[in-house]
């Protein structure tokens, strides 16, 4: 099993990615670290605990960054995307468990020290927790096996600005820190995630499965698809942004990559833009193609 630290800002696609990961026998989830992003960090932690409980799992959750490295608190994304609670208005009660006492940053550092060159970090929110870990303990760069990041838009337009993808725009300085750190990064950005599609008709299959968690995941995903329909009326479903990062961590053959030096614009109207160049170091693996049908089949086999 591959030991995983999973860094989330738990909204709806994070929840789908969490279920996919927790139901994958190849992965051992050591803990979830939470960050601001889709929702404030306290809500991200609550949502993470709730999803873990819904799935009947016992994985610790750690509270992370509440604000960006240099830009302070970020404005919450419109609630029509993830709902009032960040999970499509599906939460009917608070989770039973609470977050651990250790901070997300310290948990990341401690685990990497305990398991040098073994841990994969999957990060599907702003990269603040990881940047803080790099700044506090630079040796982490040589001790992490791999970092799989959902973020960026190297060859395609952004999704919150014409240039920038949401996770990168939320903390561009943190993203630039991580990309330039020398960490072994695979960037799973909009270049490939927009090629994935979960069709709406699959939700009927979930509901018909009889599984106890099916209504929870079907209802939240239907909410997310409704938000998609407002901007992509003909899509008939939603992209699987965060789940694809999990898929790549399980099986890298789902994608093809290109080695690029990636910098993040931190000033002007292009702030948050991920700029990939063939020249310059360090280079990271940028996903450019995806076997979307094969990935979707794999995801659907494991989500519930």
C-alpha positions, 0 to 999 in steps of 0.5 A, spaced: 500 500 500 502 507 498 502 511 504 498 518 503 497 524 506 491 527 503 490 535 503 483 538 502 479 544 502 473 539 502 467 541 498 463 536 493 469 534 488 474 533 494 468 529 498 468 524 491 476 524 491 476 522 498 471 516 497 475 514 491 481 514 495 478 511 501 475 505 497 482 504 493 486 498 496 492 501 493 492 507 498 493 507 505 491 514 508 495 516 513 491 523 515 487 528 511 490 535 512 485 541 511 486 548 508 481 554 506 479 554 499 472 552 497 470 553 504 473 556 510 478 552 514 474 550 520 468 548 515 473 544 511 475 540 517 468 539 519 466 536 512 472 532 512 470 529 518 463 528 516 465 524 509 470 520 513 464 518 518 459 517 512 464 512 509 465 508 516 472 510 516 477 512 522 482 517 519 485 523 523 483 530 520 488 535 521 486 543 521 491 547 517 492 554 514 486 559 514 489 564 510 494 565 504 501 566 505 501 573 504 494 575 501 490 574 508 484 571 508 480 569 501 473 571 499 469 565 499 467 562 493 459 563 491 455 558 495 451 556 489 457 551 487 458 547 493 452 550 497 451 553 504 455 547 508 460 546 502 457 539 501 451 541 497 447 542 503 447 535 505 449 535 512 444 534 517 448 534 523 455 535 525 460 529 525 462 526 532 469 526 532 474 532 532 480 534 529 487 532 532 491 537 536 497 537 531 497 542 526 497 540 518 503 542 517 507 539 523 503 532 521 506 533 514 513 534 516 512 528 522 510 523 517 515 524 512 520 524 517 518 517 519 517 514 512 522 518 508 521 517 501 515 513 502 509 518 502 505 521 497 502 527 498 495 528 494 493 536 494 487 538 491 486 545 494 490 551 495 497 549 496 498 553 503 499 547 507 505 544 503 508 551 502 508 552 510 511 545 510 517 546 505 518 553 509 519 550 516 522 544 514 526 545 507 529 537 507 522 535 506 523 536 498 528 530 498 524 526 503 517 526 499 516 520 494 511 524 490 506 530 490 500 529 486 496 536 485 490 538 482 491 545 480 493 549 474 491 551 467 498 550 463 495 550 456 488 552 457 484 558 460 483 558 467 476 557 471 475 563 476 479 568 471 481 567 464 488 565 466 487 562 473 485 555 476 481 556 483 486 552 487 492 556 484 489 563 484 487 562 492 494 562 494 499 564 488 505 565 492 504 558 495 503 554 489 510 558 486 513 556 492 511 548 491 513 548 484 520 551 485 521 547 491 524 541 487 519 537 490 517 531 485 510 534 483 505 531 478 500 537 476 493 534 474 490 541 472 484 543 468 488 541 461 486 534 463 481 534 468 476 538 464 476 532 459 473 528 464 465 527 465 461 524 470 454 523 467 448 525 471 445 519 469 450 515 473 447 518 479 441 514 478 445 508 479 448 510 485 441 511 488 439 504 486 445 501 489 442 500 496 448 502 499 447 506 505 452 512 503 449 512 496 444 518 497 449 522 501 454 522 495 448 522 489 445 528 492 451 532 493 453 531 486 447 533 483 447 539 487 454 540 484 452 538 477 446 544 477 452 549 478 455 546 472 449 547 468 449 554 470 455 555 466 456 549 462 448 548 460 450 542 455 455 538 459 450 533 462 454 532 468 460 535 472 468 534 471 472 530 476 477 535 478 479 532 484 478 525 483 483 525 477 488 527 482 487 520 486 486 516 480 493 519 478 496 517 484 493 510 484 495 509 476 499 514 473 498 511 466 491 514 466 495 520 464 501 523 459 505 528 462 510 533 459 516 536 464 516 543 464 518 548 469 512 552 472 512 559 475 506 562 477 504 569 476 503 573 482 502 580 480 497 584 475 491 581 471 494 574 470 495 573 477 494 565 478 496 563 471 501 557 471 506 558 466 510 552 463 516 553 460 521 547 457 527 551 459 529 552 466 529 548 473 526 545 477 521 541 472 515 538 474 510 533 471 505 536 467 499 532 465 497 534 458 493 528 456 488 523 460 484 516 458 478 519 461 473 513 459 478 508 463 479 513 469 471 514 469 470 506 469 475 506 475 472 511 479 465 508 478 467 502 481 470 504 487 466 511 489 461 507 493 
